[in-house]
Amino acid sequence: MPPSTPETKSLTIGLVLDDGLDAPDGVQQYVLTVARELQARGHVVHLVASTTSRTDLERLHVLGRNLRVRFNGNVLSSPLPARARDLDTLLREVRFDVLHVQLPHSPFLAGRLVRRVPDDVAVVGTFHILPESRLVAMGTRGLGLVERRTLRRFDEVMAVSAPAAEFARTSFGVTPRVVTIPVDLGRFSTVAAPGEADRPGPGPHDQAHDEPASADHDDLPRDAHPEPASAAHDERPLRVVFLGRFVPRKGPRELVDAAAYVVDHRLVGRPWTLTLAGSGPLDDELRTKVAFEGLTDRVDMPGFVTEAAKAALLADADLVVLPSTGGESFGISVVEAMAGGGGPVLAGDNPGYRSTMAGLEEQLVAPRDRVAFGQALARWLLDDDARARATERQRVAARRFDVHTVVDEIEATYRRAVATRRR
């Protein structure tokens, strides 16, 4: 067996997150995906978190307690100060080569840990967020002023997208390299696409019926006119799928509004249904809104979807609609749907999703414009050929986010940082 070299030597890596690992949110998915791939490559990976109830993770170090706070359209956990003796014990027991900190970080956990690491430990960071509002942006700039001294200890800094990198530059005074979020595309490529396997019949809420064509739509673009009644297809209903948290910035309200517009103006003369899959604080409001708009027989709300069931749900979709209104630095859900969706992904036109959807801009929608959003939804439902072409294009585009390719870049970043630090 050949001797190891600096390019092949196994590293001991600490992935640091100022939060728990229970929620299936973007940063948590990033940490766990990177950890799995690094472990598969023979590295020793430790997970350092402020809190979690999980018991299935190896080398997990929980170093504190959290307070739940609302931030950037989400409810996040903010760590209380980690105890010095716990941090010192970790650094004494584990001889890290690299600490990889998820940014922005809290001064109470990751910040304290970074300030204590030995001089020969490389410190790497990844910026994940893009503020949704000016108020949040101002708050993060204040945090940036507090953390600039600690950030000088970082040897390499990455950002998950160009918009996240620009946010890091303006708010934290660092210039990251863009290394996207890795996605395990293999979880989705093995799922049969629509038409490749038998599908279940419509559920109890899938009893949509053909709608008669309307005679008066001169105010709409030609390609958004309703399909003639004679063109209605005698087949199962087309399925539109939303998958995500029921929070305002993910756009479920806007999607219900667009669906109601399509129905009210009779833009689609063939059967179609809408599945709103997920859970969150807007659950009751959305159910009320669906009933008020007269969409109860067309809309299915199955609740929270497990990771195990996600791939099948996406593969069964004719159109995946993720109309986030903002606050996105990247779009893991967009990439997953691009790779495994049975039809095109329509994504909200915000900086993070626009970056993820590079080359697929015709599939971006303006969620807050009810008319334009509704017309776009109708156009994609009516054009089978366009959906087929877009689905193939997006599957090719998704490959640039494959976990093996992206972790190659992350691993190279670690090795550069280690080499720099040890010189």
PyMOL commands that set and color helices and strands:
alter all, ss='L'
color gray80, all
select helices_A, chain A and resi 26-40+84-93+110-116+134-151+162-172+186-189+222-224+229-231+248-250+252-264+283-292+307-315+332-340+351-356+361-363+370-382+384-401+403-422
alter helices_A, ss='H'
color red, helices_A
select strands_A, chain A and resi 12-17+44-49+60-62+66-71+74-79+98-103+122-127+156-159+177-178+238-243+272-277+299-303+319-322+345-348+364-365
alter strands_A, ss='S'
color yellow, strands_A
deselect
rebuild
show_as cartoon
